[in-house]
Amino acid sequence: MSSAGQIIRIQGWSTDIDTTVEDLSVNGTNNAYLTQPAGVGLDIVSASAADDVGSTGVETVRLWYLDTDWQQQHEDISMNGTTTVSTTATDILRVQYMEAINVGSGGVAAGAITLTEDGGVVNTYLKIGAGSTFSENGYYYVPAGQKFLVRAIYPAVGAAMTGETRLELFVQTCADTTEANIDLDFVEREYVIGNTENVNIKPFCFDPPIIVQAKCRVRMRAVASAVDQTLMAQMAGVLVPATYIYRP
């Protein structure tokens, strides 16, 4: 279901960036990642009863994922508040992002909506924070037969930030589909974004773009000069066929 020229935006957000490098994740710590070599089913649940069909919060969530052939798929899931809903799909190999496609009068998630282990809450793989409509875990897997061209990163610092925070982009260069632990071989792309005294923070635009190959992962990470800093960022790019050759 991948489509050439599909615009991709990936958001990261944390109120707990500390003095060691960590994922820009709404979990406030390093992300959990699906790393098994076989597909699974997962669960979605909200912290609020208002995220339910016919209520004021999120009614329907669309989960984008890669199946066991690394092909991009999606499933639309009707929310049931604080009652866990299992995905129909059981061939989920890697998750990409979630977005609310139907919302009630509140317009946003009433509570945090989490994508977790099937039948348990040991690991959270994606999360739409309360007050949002899009998952904010800051990572993305590239489907088979595609390339992801990262064109820009748009950062925004929190009002309470007290020191310099460094935003980094990591690209996974090796994603062996048979390997249980694929958190290896990252090439670091590092960009300093400044602090609260920088009231006019500009986006980082990449020309030529950063090209992420098929079956690889790209993620945003950050580190601060003081603990408990807030940082938000959006990575934007486009999916193109693997045969695409960039010509400036």
Helices and strands as residue ranges (DSSP letters): E 6-17, E 22-23, E 42-46, E 58-66, E 72-78, E 85-86, E 94-103, E 113-117, E 124-128, E 139-141, E 146-157, E 165-172, E 186-194, E 204-212, E 217-224, E 229-241
